[in-house]
Amino acid sequence: MSHNPTLFEYHGPDNAASKDGLFLERLEIFMEKSLSDIKAFAERELRPYEEVFADFMSKHHLSLTLYLDEEILC
């Protein structure tokens, strides 16, 4: 698997990817499984995948934004 640049990449002093060359590969596999789980959940709930995914992303994006703001301000 090749690394595709994203809109957001964290480059801190403890960047796990720099210490472990397979980290990004494992992360990508984990994310694919997570997306598959979200799709299965949406099907069980009889809701469109896009709606469930958007709800998930908006909730977790806010959590990530608040976490990053807190880390930067400390």
C-alpha positions as CSV (number, residue, x, y, z in Angstrom):
1,M,0.0,0.0,0.0
2,S,1.3,3.4,-0.8
3,H,0.9,6.5,1.4
4,N,-1.6,9.0,0.0
5,P,-1.3,12.5,1.3
6,T,-4.3,13.7,3.3
7,L,-5.7,17.1,4.3
8,F,-4.5,16.6,7.8
9,E,-1.3,14.9,8.9
10,Y,0.1,15.2,12.4
11,H,3.9,15.7,12.5
12,G,4.7,15.9,16.2
13,P,7.8,14.8,18.0
14,D,6.3,11.4,18.8
15,N,4.9,10.7,15.4
16,A,4.4,6.9,15.5
17,A,4.7,6.7,11.7
18,S,8.3,7.9,11.8
19,K,9.2,5.2,14.3
20,D,7.3,2.3,12.7
21,G,7.3,2.0,8.9
22,L,4.2,-0.2,9.0
23,F,2.1,2.1,11.2
24,L,0.3,3.8,8.3
25,E,-0.5,0.4,6.7
26,R,-2.0,-0.9,9.9
27,L,-3.9,2.4,10.4
28,E,-5.3,2.1,6.9
29,I,-6.5,-1.5,7.5
30,F,-8.0,-0.4,10.8
31,M,-9.9,2.5,9.1
32,E,-11.2,0.3,6.3
33,K,-12.5,-2.1,9.0
34,S,-14.1,0.8,10.9
35,L,-15.8,2.1,7.7
36,S,-17.1,-1.4,7.0
37,D,-18.5,-1.6,10.5
38,I,-20.2,1.8,10.1
39,K,-21.7,0.6,6.8
40,A,-23.0,-2.6,8.5
41,F,-24.4,-0.5,11.3
42,A,-26.2,1.8,8.9
43,E,-27.7,-1.2,7.1
44,R,-29.0,-2.7,10.4
45,E,-30.4,0.7,11.4
46,L,-32.1,1.1,8.0
47,R,-30.3,4.4,7.5
48,P,-28.3,5.7,4.6
49,Y,-24.5,5.1,5.1
50,E,-23.8,8.7,4.2
51,E,-26.0,9.9,7.0
52,V,-24.5,7.7,9.6
53,F,-21.0,8.4,8.4
54,A,-21.6,12.2,8.4
55,D,-23.0,12.0,12.0
56,F,-20.0,9.9,13.1
57,M,-17.5,12.3,11.5
58,S,-19.1,15.5,12.8
59,K,-19.1,14.1,16.3
60,H,-15.5,12.8,16.2
61,H,-14.2,15.8,14.2
62,L,-15.4,18.1,17.0
63,S,-13.8,15.9,19.6
64,L,-10.5,15.9,17.7
65,T,-10.7,19.7,17.2
66,L,-11.2,20.3,20.9
67,Y,-8.4,17.9,21.8
68,L,-6.0,19.6,19.4
69,D,-7.0,23.0,20.6
70,E,-6.3,21.9,24.1
71,E,-2.9,20.4,23.3
72,I,-1.8,23.5,21.4
73,L,-2.9,25.9,24.2
74,C,-1.1,23.9,26.9
